[in-house]
Amino acid sequence: MKKILLMLAIVTGLYGTANAQQTGSFDTTIMFNGESRNIAFYVPTDYDANKSYRLMVGLHGLGDNSISYRNAIISALQWNTQLPNTIFVFPDGGSDQGKDFYAPQGDEQIINESINLAKTNYNIADDDIILQGFSLGGRSALKFGLENYTQFKGLILNTPAVQGIHDLNNDSLYYSIGYKYENADKIPIALVHGAADLTYLGFDELVKKHLIMNNGIVEGEIIPKMPHTVPPIQFMKKYFDFIENPYRDGVDIDLFSLEMPQRTCDEKVIPTLLLRNTGGSESGSFILNVKVNGTDYQYTVEDNLSAYQSKLVNLDIPNLILNNGNNEFNVTLLTLSEGNDVYMINDTC
């Protein structure tokens, strides 16, 4: 019996070694959650077992599968051309193609199974694993990444398909899968959306707001004219770089959103401004210029914001009286007490 067990161990070891040599695009299957599940891989053709590699885990969207999603990311969109020393693994969502990776119960653990499969056969750096997802796969990546942030270097979310306002706000056990927004300050998150994808555009902007209000290390973009799809490499390269180093040098005050009533019978309103510091240095105090119907008012924010710290500012301007009819508000960063703002494109709201 001992000799037989020894022989089985040798055969398994040889199989693992042989499988580790496979490169390019290929597929394998595992038994998971009661069914055979496909895992699609892309491994650089110059793979060297003596070097450690980044791993990107990609989660496909509604009605798709792991193989076609791998082919889209690698063959069509060519993400691998800008991500050297990166192995890609794409788990399949299973036979319930109308669901995400959280249905049926426990299905999300195929993410860990895929990571373990890659680690078994390839030299993967434990501190260089990125979780990416598109549409319902992006929704799953948002939830799984925030809950398991210690496993990942960052999250890349391409149009996460949040399923309505109850799902977004975690306010219903039936309608929401529950997002741990409070962990957004622990992991870099890139959120990219197409401007022509109107179904989810508003929800994704609110996802970003939730993340920012929790001091999230988050960056994003709305790509003009892009529908519900994943962008090619020329749009994504800067977000791969963001995951590597999310902190800009110096101070960068980002005026994210300005909120006020669309209609009011009151002569005075107090707009609420959500802002943050996306620079790597503490901000010191800063002055905002608030223009209301062509008249300038100055508002000082005394807080010293650290990197990615956010703040809700109530712009309570003395003696401000609204006009009958339309009123126009604009807010602009005026001056910083600590040097210059390093990224001026987000200085106006």
N, C-alpha and C positions, 0 to 999 in steps of 0.2 A: 504493500500500500504506500509506503514512503517513497518508493521509486516512481510509482505512478504520479503521485502528487508533485514530485520534483519535475517530472517531464511536462506536466501541465503548466507549471510555473515558467518553464523555459519557453514553451510555445507561446504563452501569453506575452512574455517579454519580447520575443522576436516579432510578434504581430504589432506590438506598440511601437517598436523601432521602425518597422517597415512603414506603418501608417504615418509616422512623423516625417517621412521623406516626401510625402505627397504634397505637391505644390500646384499653383494655379487654382482654377475653380473646380470643385468637386463636392460630392454630397455623400452623406452617410445617414443611417437611421438608428434610432434607439427606441426602446419600449418605454413609454412614459404615460402615466395617468390612464392606463388601460388600453393604449393604442400605439401603433408604430408611428413614430414622428420623424420627419426628415430634418436634418441639420445641414445647412448649406455653408460651405467654407470658401474663402479665398485666401490663399497663402502666397506671398511673393515668390516668384520663380527662382530667386537667388537666396532662398531661405538658408540660413546658417545656424545650425543647432547650438553653436558656441556663443551666439549673440542672443540677448533678450529682446523681445518684441512687444510693441503695444498691441492691445486687443480691442477691437471695436465690435460691440454686440448690436446688431440691427434688428428692430422689430417691425414687421410689415403691417400694412393696414387692412381694412375691411375687404374680404373676398380675395385677398392675395395669398401668396404662399412664399416659403423661404427661398425657393430656387429662383422664381421670377424676380423677387425683390433683390436677391444677390446680383442677378444679371443686370438689373436696372442700376444699382449703385456702382457696380464695377465696370460693366461693359458699356452702358449708355452714358452714365454720369461721370465715370472715371474718377471717383473719389480717391482711389488708390494711388493715382499719379501724384497727388500732393500730400500723401501720408506715407512717407517711407518707413520701412521697418514696422509695418502694421499688418496684422492678421485680422481678417473679418470673419465673424461667425453669425449666421442668421438662423435662429430657431423657427420652427413652423408653429403656427397657432392651432393646428389640429383640424379635426373634421368640422368643428363649429365655426365655419369661416365668416359667419355674420357676427361674431363676438370678438372681444379683445383677449389679451393674455391673462385676464382675471376671471374668465369663464371657460370651463366649469371651475369650481373651487379648487384651489391649489395649482391651477394651470400655470401661474406666473413662475413657479419653481423651475420650469424648463429653461428660464434664463440662467439660473445657477447650474443646471445640468449642462448647458452649452459651454459655459465658462469652464467648468471642470473638465469637459471633454477636450477643449482646446489646451488646457494646462497639462492634461495627461500626455498629449502627443507633441506639444510644442513648448518652446522656451518663452513663456509669457511673464512679463514683469508685473508683479502683483500690484504695484502702485501706478500702473499705466493702463487701466481698463476704462473705456468710455462706453456709456450706454446711449444708443441712438434709437429713435423711433419716429414713424410717420403715421399720421392720422390716428386711428385707434391704437396702433402700436406706439405712437407718441404719447397718447393718454396713459398707456400702461407704463411707458418709460418714465413719465412724470411721477406717477405714484410709486413705482418700484424704486426709482432713483432717490427720491426724497426719504423713503423708508429705510433704504440700505446705502446711504451716502458714503459710508466708510469703505464700501467695495469699489467705488468708482472715482476716477480722476475728474470726471465731468459728465454732464448730460447734454446731448444735442437733440432738441425737440423740433421736428419739422411738422408744423401744423397739428399739434396735439388736439384730437377731436373730442373736446370736452362736451359732455352730453347735456347741455342746458344749464340754466342758472342754479338749479338745486345741486347738481353735480359740482359745479364750480365752487359754490359756497359751503359745501360740506354740511348742508342743512337738512338732509333727508337720508335716513338709513336705506331707504328703498331706491332713491334716484341717484345717490352719490356713492362712488367707490372710496372717497375719503382721501384727501391729499394733505400730507404733513408739511404745509407751507412754512411752519416754524423752523424747519431744517434747511430753508433756502440759503441761509448764511453760511452753510457748511460745505457747499459744493458749487463749482462754477456751472452755470446753466445757460446754454444758447438756445434762443427761441426764434425760429424763422418762419415767416408766413407769407403767402401770396396775397397781393392786394385784390386780385380778382376772385379769391376764395371767400365769398361773402358769407357762406354758411357758418364758418368758424372764426372769422376775423375778429368780430366784437368780443367773443368769448376769450380768444387768445390774448387780446389786449388786457382783459380783466385778469387772466391768469398771471400775466406779467406784473400787473398792479399788485396782486396778492403777494407775489414773490418779493417785490420791491418793498412793500410795507413790512415785510419780515426781514428787512436788511439783506435781501437776496443778492448773491453774486451772479447777477443775470445781465445778459446783453441780448439784443435782438434786432430784427429788421423786418419791415414789410416790403417785399419786393414788388415793384410796379408791374402790373399786367399779368402776374403769375397766377394761374389757377390752383386747384387743389392737387399739388404735386410736390416732388422733392427737387430742389434746384441743383443745377450742375456745379462743378467744382469751383468755377470762378466766383460764385456767390458764397461758397462755404469755406474757403480757405481761411478767411479772417476769423471764423468762429472756431476752427481747429486751433488757430494761434491763440485765441482768447482762452480756450480751455487750458492751454499750456501756461499762459501768463495773463490772468484777468485784470491785473492791477496796472493802470497807467501811471507813469511817473508824474509826480506833482499832485496838484489838486484839480479835480474836474467836477464842478457842480452841474448836475443834470436836473433841469426843471422838467419833470416827467408829465404831470397833468395838472390842469387848473379846473376846479369844479365850482359851479354856482347854479342857482336855479335858472331854468330856461324861461320861466315866467314868474313874476312876483307882483304883488300889490303894494309891497313895502317900498319906501323911498330909499332904504339902505339895505345892502347885502354885505355879507362877509365871505368872500371867496376863499376856498381851501386849496392850497398849493401843495402837491406832493413832490418833494425834491430829494436828492441824495448826492453823495460824493462818490464818484466812481474812480477817483484817483487813489494812488497808494499812500498819499500824505494826508495828515489831518488838515481840515479846511481853515480853522480859525473862523472868526466872524465874517459876514459878507453882507453887502447891501443890494437889495433888489429895487429896480425901478418899476413901479406899477403905473401903467398909462390907462386912464379911464376917460373915454370920450375926448381924447386929445390932451388931457391934463395929466402931468407927471406928479407922482407921489413916490417918496422913498420909504422903504421898509427895511429895517436892519434885523438880520438873523444872528443872534449872539452865540448860538450853539457851535461847538467845535466838533464837526462830523468826522469820524474815522472812515476808513475805506469801506464803501458800500453801505454805510449807515444812512438810513432814510429819516425823513421828518415830515410831518404834516404841519403846515404853517397856515394859521388863520390870518388872512390879510385884512385886519381890522383897521381901516383907514379913517382917522377922525375927520369929521366935517364932509364926508363923502355923501353926496346926494345924487341919486339917479335921475336921468331924464325920463320923461314920458316917451314910450316907444322903445326903439332899439338902443342898447348901450354896448359899447365895445371895451373889452378888457384885454390888456396885454401885459405880460410880466417878462422882464429881462434882467439877467445878472448884470450888475453895474460894476462893483469893485469887490475884491477880496482883501482881507487883512494879511493873508499869507501868500504873497507872490501873485502870479497871473493864472487865470484859468487856462488849462492846457488843451481843451477841446471845445471850441466855441459853437459848434453846430447845435448843441443841446442847451444853449444859454437863453433861449426864448420859449415862451409858452403862451 
